[in-house]
Amino acid sequence: MKQVEILLPTAAPHGFDYRVPEGMTLKAGDIVSVPFGRGESLGVVWGEGKAELAAHKIKPVSAQHTQFPPLCDAMRQFIDWAAWYNCAPKGAMLKMALPIADIDKEGRTRVETSVDTANIKLAHLSEAQKKAAAALEDKIGKGFSVTLLDGVTGSGKTEVYFDAIAHALKSENQILVLLPEIALSIQWLERFWQRFGFTPIVWNSSITSAKKRSSWQAIAKGEARVVVGARSALFLPYKKLALIVVDEEHDQSYKQEDGVIYHARDMAVARARFEQLPLVLVSATPSLESYYNARQGKYAEVSLPARHGGAELPATKMIDMRQAALDSGTFVSPILREKLAQAIAAGHQAMLFLNRRGYAPLLLCRACGHRFQCPHCSSWMVLHRSKHRLICHHCDYRIEEPKSCPACGAEDKLAACGPGVERLSEEVASFLPQARVAVMASDSMNSHKELSDTITAMSERRIDLLIGTQMIAKGHHFGDLAIVGVVDADLGLAGGDLRAAERTYQLLHQLSGRAGREQVRGTVYLQSFLPEHPVMKALVAGDREAFLQAELQARERAQMPPFSRLAAIIVEGTQEETVMRTAKQLAAASPLPRDTCRLLGPAPAPLYRLSGKFRYRLLVRAGRNVNVPDTMRGWLEAQHPPASVRIKIDMDPMSFL
């Protein structure tokens, strides 16, 4: 090729033509450096040039990086497809595969990649686990497949897919394990080390650029045998990938909401298909989509219906808060207080869960009614008393905790309304003064080390009571945990979100699964003002199947996913009138066929103002046979919005804020 198309890791939707210098031979997938703008950029040869410019205007390729293997056909096809499906710039997708500008440079940081398969320990699996592990191992090396590993909490799902990893390591293959949150990797890595005798490559936002560079090089060269990471790890250029595992596949954290919008679980299915390898989706509470696909026979299913080692599932009990008669300013019911005290007195551990960070979700003036709202977002500012700050959890705007009302000047009239985890900690200290209490929330953990130390202290029984947000709800194994208390079980049900019931059930079921995982019998107490809600009834009855079937029937009646496809269009900008007018013009120009699609909106987004931008939303509901990406792309490409307005497409939205 005399001219080549080079795809660059930029926001460009296409590649650029460059000239191949004399003596250089390039083929599709090669990693090169090229002049771009005022500097140079890494890029990938995507194919032959289009020859749309005169030869003398085309710049030459600067260098070819032969120290790295080229991006294989399957990887390039995956990037092309992911960009098409998510209506995203192709260059932005490539940027996730080439995340560091100077990955070709040698760094001082080294990552350990040696693997000795002789050191892998055999696990003591139950008969059910052995059967499940054999089913997964049978998929390796036999092309594309998706298997849902569905097991109750504490059933040993991790050990089962560890067996599949051990099987894959017998050949010179690479394995990718996705985890939704950094917090889950701490105990996971310890278990992996005990089983395999080496530490896998870790890829997430907490590692340094130098370590990312060395890790990327090891992955691209095929030296990194096992990689565990967050959603972005899916886009790395593995040389010989043989197995992908998506743990906690239902978790909403797999949805990337900023920049390139995509769902890592769905993209994992696509990558496995292009690479022709098996994918394992793991969960005790599968997403409704995965559950439906398994029931339809699209996915294989492997079930673990009982806990490992004879441990029993915890009992779940309801506390009707309408009958609790709590004093003003208290949030833990007398029953739950008593059960926490009994468990700790017996030498066991307990958890309190509330999915609200900070001290209180609202600060208001009792004199004039003034409420502290973020000046940039349609949300109240959250009081963090430990930091003496009011913080917006959407844009991170912060102010000092005020001593008087800025509206009326009244002092000693500011009231903290509602509880956050900090306030719960304060209340617990009043009735369990001798208990060793820790708080675990994303803004109370100042570093990865602090998070790791807290989890280790809990595992080693140096903490009696752990109070936390959803960080404590899944994946952790605390052997002496007897009581789990949920302070506001109804919190996630408000707002009319399509997935509110599903998400609330998953979160509370996963949280319940932390209790009673070894010898001690666990009990879960749900404080609820809606004990008759189907989610609460299903949790108390332990009837997951009935809940999922009811949800499927409700979705089918409403013709919502998985019985249809959704795509959201978000119109945002700093000028309210311009945003509203653009959204209405976009709706008026809709090309959607009325027999297979329905357009909802435009309407102000529930979170109408975010980081200083006004937001309108349109929602497209389409039949399963509609080519939604092409329809959406064609619709938006025909529009010419003002420069001050940005239009984003969210395929298969998970959040409706």
N, C-alpha and C positions, 0 to 999 in steps of 0.2 A: 504494500500500500504506500503510495506517495503522499497521500493526504489521509489523515485520520480524524475521526470525531473523538474528542476527549471530553468526558463527563467530569465536571469539577464539583467539589463538595461545597457548593454555593446554593443560593435560592433559585438558580436558573432552572427552567423546566426542560432544558435540552442541553446537548453538548455543543462544543465549539470546534471548528476545523483548525488543525495545525499541520504543518509540513513536516515530513519525516526526513531528517538530515541524511546526507550520503553516509553509507556505512552502518546505519542503524536499521535494524529489522524489528518491526513491531507487529504484534498480533492482538486480537481482541482480548481484553482482560489485563494487559500489561499495566503496571503502575509506573507513572512517569512524572516528571516535573515540567511545567510549561510556564512561559511568561503570561501573567494575567494582571491587568491593571498596571500599577506601578511596581509590582513585585513578581514573585513566582508562587505557583500553587501546585500541590500534588493533584493528580488526576488519574483517570483510568481510561484506557483505550476502549471505546464502546463500539467501534466498527469503522468502516470506510468513511472518509469525508464526503460531504455533499457537493463539493466543488462549486459553491455558489459565489465565491469571491475569486478575483484574479489571483494567480499564483503569487505575484510579488507582494500582495497584501496579507498573505497568510504567514504567520510567525512560525518559526521552527520549534519542535520539541527540544527542551533544554537537556534532559537527561532521562535515561531509562534505569529503573531500580530493579536490577536483576536479582538482588539479594532476597526479594520477596516473590513468592509464587504469584502468578496472575490470578485475578478474580475469575473463577470458573464460570462456565456458561450458566449453570444452575443459579449461581449467586447473582449474576447480572440479570437473568430472567426474573428472579425474585424481586430485585430492586425495581425493575421496570413494572412488574405487576403491582407491587406495594404502592408505588407512586400513582399508578392508574386507579387502583381500588380506593385509595384514601384521598384522591383528587389533590395530590401534593406534588410539589416540584421534584423532579427526578434527582436534581443535584442535592436537595435537602435530604433525600433518602440515602444518597451515597455518603453524605457527611457522617452518618451514623456508622458506616463501615470504615471510613477514614477520619476518625474523630480528633486526631491530633495533627497539627500542621507539619510538625517535624518528626514524624514517626520513622523516617529514614535515618535519623541521627542516632549515633551510639550514646547511650546514657550510662551513668554509673550504677543505677539501680538494677539489680538482677532479681529475677523471679526463679524459684526452684521448680523445675519441670520433670525431674527424674521420677520414674515410677518403677517399683519392684513388685511385680504381681505375686511374687512368692510371699510377700508380707501381708497380703490380704487375708483377713481372718474370716472364718466361716461363721455365719450367724446361726443361732438356734431358733429356727423358724417352726411355727406350728404347721400342721398339715394344710390348713387353709392358706397360710402364707406361702408355703412351698408350691402349692398349686398355682397361686397368683404369680409368683416369681417365674415359674416355668412358662406360663402363658406370655409374659413380657419378653423373656429371653428368646422365645420361639419367633418373635417378630423381627429380631435383629438380623440384618443382612438379607432381608426378604422384601425389600422395597417399601413403598409408602403404606403406612397404616396409622390410625389413631385409636388409642385404647384409653378408656376412662377407668382409672383405678379408684374405685368408690369404696371407702371403708369408714366405719364409725371412728370417732376420735379415740386415739389410743389403741387402734387395731394393728399398728405396726406397718403402715403404708410406706414409710421411709425405708425401713429395712427391706421391704419387698423390692422397691425400685433400686436400692443399693445392690441387690443381687443381680439385677439387669445391668447395672453399671459394671460390676465385676466381670460379668460375662462379656460385655463389649470391650473391656480392657485387655482381654486375651489376644485380640488383634491390635494392630497399631492404629487404633481409631481415636476419635475425639468425642467427648460427651458434653452436652450443655444442660445444666440444670438452672431453671429460672425460679427465683423466689421473689415474692411481691414487695418485701420490705427488708431493709438492712437489719432490723432487729431480729428477724427470723434466722439470719445467717450465723448468729453467735453460737447457739447450741447446735445448729446443723453442722457447722465446721468441726466442732468438738466430736460429734458422733462420727463424722466422716473420717477424721484422723484416727479414732479408735478402731475403725473398721478397716481402713485401707493403708494406714501408715504413712500417708503423705498429705500435704495440704493442696487443694486445688487452686487454680487461679481465680481470684476474686475480682469481679468487675462491677463496680457501682460508683456512685457519686462521691463516696468518702475517700477513695484512694487518690494519691497524688498523680500529677501529670507524668512525672518520671516513671512511676510504677505502671501507669496506664501504657506508656510508650513501650516499656519492656514486655508487658503482658500482651499488647497488640502484636509485637514482633513474634513472640512465642506462639501465639494463636495462629498467625498467618503462616508460619513455617511448619505448623503441625506438631510443635514440641510440647505445647500445653495439652495434656491429655484430657483433663477434666476442668471445665469452667463453670463456676457458679456465679450468677449475677442477677442484676435487675433487668427490666425489660429491654434496655438498650443493648445488652449482651447478645440478643438475638440477631443483630445486624452485623456482627463481626465476621471477618472473612476466614472462616475455618477451612483448613486445607483438606481434612478427611473426617468430616462430621458423620457420626453413625447413629446417634440417639439424642433426642431432645426430651427433657422432662420439664413439665410446667407444674410446679407444686402450688397448692392452694389456687387452683386454676380459676376459681370463682371470684377471686379477689379483685375489687375495683381498682386497686393500685396498678394493675396491668394496663389500664387505659391511660395513654399519654394525652393530656389535655392542652398542653402548651406546645408552641412551635409546630412540628409535624404531628397531627392528631392521628393516633392509631391505637388499636388494641393488640397488645403483645400476644395474647393467647390466640387470637384469630390469625395474626401474622405468623405465629409458630406453626399453625396448621399449614399455611401456604408454603413456608420454607421447607417443612418436611416433605410436602408434595413435590416441590421443585428438586429437592436433593434426593428424593426417593429413599426416605428413611423413616423409621418408626417414631411416633410421638406419643408420649404418655401424659395424660392429663390427670392430676391427682387432687382429690378433695374428699372431705367428709360431708360437704354440702355443695354438690356440683351446681354450677350455673344452670338455669332453666334451659338454656340453649344446648349445653353439653348433655344434660339429662335427656332432653328430647331427641337429640341425635343418636344417643345410645339406644333409646327405646325404638327408634325407627330403623335401627340396624346400620346406620351410617358409621357409627363408632362401635368398636368392640368394647365389651365391658367386663371388668374383673372386680368382684365384690369381696369385701372383708366385713362380714356382718357382726363380728364379736371382738371385744377387746382382747389384747394379747396378754398371756400369762394369768388368765383367770380374773383379771380386774373387772369390776362391774361398772356399768355406766352410771353416772350420778343421777340421783332423784332430783326432779325439778319441782319446786313448790312456789305457789303464787301468794304474794302479799298484796291484798287489795288496799291501795292507799286511800281509797274513799272512806275506809273504816279505821285508818291508822291514827287519826286525830293527833298529828304532830304539832309540837309547839312551833311558833313562828321562828324562822331562821334555822330550823333543824331539818335534815333531809334523810336521815337513816332511821327507819322505823324501829320501835321497841323490840319487835320480834327479831329483826336482823341484828340489832345491837346485842341481844342475848346470845344468839347463835355464834356471832363473832367472838364474844367473850368466852364462851364455852370451848370453842375450838382452840383458841390460843391458850387457855388454861390447861387443856389436855396435851399441850405441846405440839399441836398441829399448826398449819399455816392457813391463811385466808387471803381472799382478794376482794376488793371493791372496784366495781367498774362504773365509770360515767364517761360518756363520749363527749366531754366538754373540757377543753384546756382552760388554764388560768384559774382565777378565784371566783369570778362571777361573770355571766354573759352580758350583764347590763348594769350600768351605773346611772341612777337618776336622782334628781333633786326633789325632796319631799315638799319643798316650799313652793316651787313654781312648776314642777313637772318636767323640767329640762332633761332630755336624754342625750347621752354622749354618742353621737353618730360620727362615723368616719367622714371627713369632708370629701373623700375621693370615691367612696363606695356606698351602696345602699345597704349598709349593715351597721349594727351597733358595735361599739368598741368594747373589747373584753378587758375586764380588770385583772391585772396580774399583780397581786399584792406583794408577792415575793420580790418582784422587780420594781415595785412602785411605779408601774406604768399602766396606761391604757393602750391596747394594741389592736389594730385591725388585722384579723386573721386572713384577710384576702389580699391586701396590698402592703401589709407590714408597717403602715403609718403608726407612729408612736408619739405619745405625749406623757409628761410627768403626771402621776396621780394627783388630781387637784385637791386643794384643801377647802375651796369654796366654789360655789356655783358660778360659772362664767356668765350665766344669763341674768340672775337676780342678785348675785353677790352674797347669798346666804351661806353661813358657815355651819358646820356640824349638821347639815341637812342632806348630805349625799348618802344614798342608800345603795348597797350592793344587792341586786335582785337575782335570785336563782343561784344554783351551785355550779362550781367548777371543781376540778380535782384538788386544787389548793384548799378550797373551802371545806371539802370533805375531810382532808387531812387535819384541818383545824378542829373539826367536829369530833373526829375519831380520838384526837388527843384528850378531849374532854371526858370521854367515857372509857377509854383504854389508855390511861396515862403511862403505863409501864410497857406497853407494846412497842416493839421495834417496827416502825412504819417507814415505808419509802413510797415515793410518787414517781410514776413512769409515764411521761407524756413527751411528745416531740419537742416541746419548747422548754421542758425541765431538764432534758438530757443535753448538756452543753457540748458533748463530744461522743464519739463512738466508744471511747474507753469508758466514759461514765456509764453509758448504756450497758456495755459489756460487764462492768463491775456490778451493776445492779442486778442483772440477770444471774451472774455467778453467785452473788450474795444470797439471792432467793433460792437458787439450786442447793446451796450449802446450808440452808436453813438459818441464815444469819438475819433474816427478815421475817417478822411474824405476819405482817399485813402489807400487801402490795396494793396501792391505789393507782389506777391508771385509766388511760383512754384505750382506743382500739389496738394500741401497740401491745397490750397484754392479752389480747383476745385469741390469738391463734399461734399454733406452732410450738409453743413453749411446753416443756415437760418439767413440772415441779412435783416430785414424788410424794410430798407430805401435805399437799393442798387439799384441805377438807371442805372448806366453805367458799363459795363464790356468791357474792351479792351484787345485784344489778340495781343501781339507785334509780334510774329513770329508764325503764325498759321500753317505754313508748316513744322515746325521743326520735327515733328514725322513721316513725310512721306518719309524721306530719308532712303536709305539703302536696299530697296527691301525686307524687312521683310514680311513674309506671313500675319501677322496681323497688319501691319503698318496702313493701311487705317481704319480698324476696331477700333484700339486703339485710333487713332487720332480723329475719329468721336465721340467715347465715351467720351473722355476727354473734347473736346470742347463743346459737347452737355451738359455734366454735368456742366461744367463751366458756360455756358450760363444760365443754370437753377438757378443759384444763384441770377439773376437779377429779379426785379419786382415781388417778392413773396407776397407782400401785396398791399397797395393802390397805391404806385408809379409804373408807367409803366416802364418797363425795356427795355433797348436797348443794343445789343451786337455788337461790331465792331471788325471785323476780319481783321488784316493786313496780306496780303498774296501776294506773288509773283506768286502764281499758282491759281488765282481765277477761272480758268476753270476746276480745278480738281474735280472729282465726289464728294469727301468729302466736299469741299467748297460749291459746288452747292446744295448738300443735306442739309447742315446746313442753308444756306440762304433761301432755299425753305421750310424748316421745314418738309421735306418729309423723315422721317426715314424709312418707309416701302419700299420705292423705293430703298434706299441705301442698306438695308439689303437683299432685293431680288437680287439686282445686285451682291452683295458680294457672296451670296449663289450660284448664277449661275457661277461666276468666279471660286469659289472653286470646283464646280462640274466639270467644264471643265478641271481643273487642277488635279482632283481627290485628293484634299486636304481635311483635316478635315472641316466639320463633315462627309465627304463622304469616309474617310479613316482614318487610325491611323498613327501617327508619333512617332518615338522613336529616340532620339539622343544618340550617344556615344561620350564622350569627353575623349580624350587621352591627358594626361598632365604630364610634368616632367621638370626637370631643364636642361636636356641635349637635345638640339634641334634635333640632328641627331638620337638619340635613340627614341625620341617621334615619329618622322616622320617614322622611320623604323617599329616601333610597330604598328602604325596606318595602314600602308600598309599591314603588315602581318595579321592584324585583318581582313581587307577587303578581302584579298585573301582566308581566311578561312571561309568566309561567308556561312552559311547553308541555306540562305533564298531561298525559292522556287520562281523561276523567274515568274511563272504565277500569283502569288498573291502579290509579294513584289518587291520593287525596292530599291537598295542601292545607295545612293548619297555620293560621297567622296571616300576616305578621302581627306579633304582640310584643309588648315590652317584656324582656327577660325577667324572671323572678328576681334575679340579682341585676337590677336595672342599670345601676352605675357601678363600674368596676375599674379601679385604678384610674379614675378620672374620665373614663369613657362611657358614653351612653350605649345601651345594647338593646337591639330588637332581635327576635328569633322567629324563624319560619321552620316548620316541621313537615317533612314529606313522609307520607306512609305509602309504600309501594308494594305491589304483589311480588311474590318470590321469583317470578319469571321476568321481571323488569330489569333491564340493564341500568341500574341506578347510577353508577359512576359516570358513564358516558352521558346520560341524561343531565346530570348535575353539571358536569364540566361544560357541555354545550350551552346550557342555560346561562351560566355565569360568564362564559367567554363572550357572549353576545352583549353583555352589559358594559357600560362605561361609567362606573361610579365616580364621584368626586374624589380628588386625591386625599381628602381628609377622612375618607371612609374606608374601612377595611372589611372585606367579606371573607368569612371562614366557613369551610364545610366540615362537618363532623359526621362521618359515616358511622352508623350503628352507635348513636350516642348512649352513654351510660348515665350522664348527669344532665339535668334539664334546667340548671341554674343559669 
